[in-house]
Amino acid sequence: MSAESVGEFRSRARAWLAANLPRLDSDDAMVLERDELASWRRARELQQKLYDAGFAGICFPREYGGLGLGYEYKKAFDAEALAYETPLLLNVPSFAICCATILDMGSEEQKRSHIRAALRGEEVLVQLLSEPSGGSDLAGVITRADRRDGRWIINGAKTWSTWAFAADYGLCLARTDWDAPKHNGLTMFLVPLAHPGVTINRIRQVNGSVEFCEEFFDDVDVGDDAVVGEPGKGWEVASRQLYHERRTMGDGSEYTSGPGIAEAEDISIDLLSLVDRSKQGDSDRVRELVGRALVHRAVHGQLSEHVFHAVAAGTLPPAAGSIIRLDMAEVHNVENDTAHAIAGSAAVVEDDARLLDVGTRYLGRQIASIGGGTTEMARNVIGERVLNFPREYAADRGVPFNQVRRGKAAEGGQK
Ligand SMILES: Cc1cc2nc3c(=O)[nH]c(=O)nc-3n(C[C@H](O)[C@H](O)[C@H](O)COP(=O)(O)OP(=O)(O)OC[C@H]3O[C@@H](n4cnc5c(N)ncnc54)[C@H](O)[C@@H]3O)c2cc1C
């Protein structure tokens, strides 16, 4: 039997979507509340439907539950799925960052069990990287995993973990060798979050969101099967994870499904509807502002495509994912500022236009410049690893981690 063409696949997806998933403009669609468990349950159900119908994990290999198809099939499905309610919540970080990292770095057993379970909607995975003592210096983590009776005992704290409250497993970077230089003493673990030693608290942000969690690990004991990659090689796994994270933040991952960050209606700003709501469609100033923002968005789409294909073809290094990560934040800022300029005082004082959501959203303006690694760090990566500028001086390079000077917050983690 000859392989299905992209066009045939797209027609089949169109028919299936129309018959099986709620249209976003219908009463059957559920309003997406990212902080609510009900939305997560719904996402898992929708994902199971996609899996059963043979539309899940379009670019994941068949042996791990995916379809093993190319990027153009994913793009075709995404275009058809725009009008429908899809399990958007599972895209990031579960599929595009965590499953992608397990695919590249995990054991055969991890790939077979966790990727398939995620694609069936049975497992959600999150990232446990940042710590209270800092996030940018990821190789400086002080959560520790000690070897005891053939097991790994994890103690420490993580923070800013998006969606951990709704997840089953977390990719957790921990220090396993304090005598080695900081990049060499790390191990990546896939930790079950239902473990009795894991305490998860939710963190409320200024814009009201409680997507973030902090986790405390008290003698969390896991076996060798929880190690992703090899003990002491956690930095290799983390580097791959960051690679997937950066291009995902720029909407350049083949492992997402349905609308990307740019199109997800609760994330991107619908400036045209804002113009309507504020009744400023005749204003030249507003038209110019919106036109500028839309051009930024369109250029970002082209840039993402270009970088995706250039990295795949080897003409740009994987670190080039930071280019789209950086540009995503720039576009987000232009859109946010444009929305705020259009709404004016209505963004902060209730009036007939009802535009307070613009003001609330503005409170989270910096999110795009911090989440997924800050834009400052992205600039460093582009400078050092894409443009090959000299590396920044680091006083701790090559120094055993237990001899590196650290602030007070870090002292508790060391033996
Ligand atoms: C929306 C969102 C989602 C997130 N999701 C997760 C998640 O799921 N899992 C997780 O583990 N973390 C997550 N984070 C945390 C995020 O990864 C960290 O906030 C980020 O890495 C920055 O770390 P920090 O906040 O500790 O800032 P710090 O590292 O303390 O940095 C403070 C400031 O110093 C700058 N800086 C630091 N070092 C340098 C340098 N070498 N050169 C130039 N500037 C520098 C930074 O850019 C920043 O402006 C998320 C954050 C956000 C906003």
The ligand as an ORCA input file, in Angstrom:
! r2SCAN-3c Opt
* xyz 0 1
  C       6.082     31.450     32.312
  C       7.236     30.740     32.989
  C       7.253     29.362     32.994
  C       8.302     28.690     33.647
  N       8.242     27.333     33.683
  C       9.209     26.652     34.330
  C       9.133     25.232     34.446
  O       8.172     24.602     33.994
  N      10.119     24.577     35.075
  C      11.190     25.243     35.614
  O      12.073     24.571     36.143
  N      11.289     26.602     35.551
  C      10.309     27.308     34.930
  N      10.355     28.677     34.875
  C      11.466     29.368     35.537
  C      12.419     29.962     34.526
  O      13.116     28.946     33.840
  C      13.372     30.874     35.317
  O      12.586     31.929     35.848
  C      14.440     31.445     34.417
  O      15.341     30.440     34.013
  C      15.226     32.568     35.121
  O      15.666     32.136     36.354
  P      15.450     33.040     37.668
  O      14.000     33.474     37.646
  O      15.953     32.283     38.830
  O      16.321     34.352     37.416
  P      17.878     34.499     37.704
  O      18.614     33.331     37.137
  O      18.064     34.797     39.144
  O      18.234     35.776     36.842
  C      17.879     37.111     37.242
  C      18.210     38.064     36.109
  O      19.619     38.016     35.819
  C      19.839     37.761     34.442
  N      21.015     36.899     34.278
  C      21.351     35.830     35.037
  N      22.493     35.273     34.577
  C      22.870     35.996     33.488
  C      23.966     35.924     32.571
  N      24.906     34.971     32.672
  N      24.023     36.823     31.563
  C      23.077     37.802     31.439
  N      22.019     37.935     32.284
  C      21.916     37.053     33.294
  C      18.591     37.018     33.994
  O      18.389     37.148     32.587
  C      17.499     37.716     34.798
  O      17.090     38.894     34.154
  C       9.343     29.405     34.269
  C       9.314     30.800     34.271
  C       8.265     31.476     33.666
  C       8.229     32.968     33.696
*
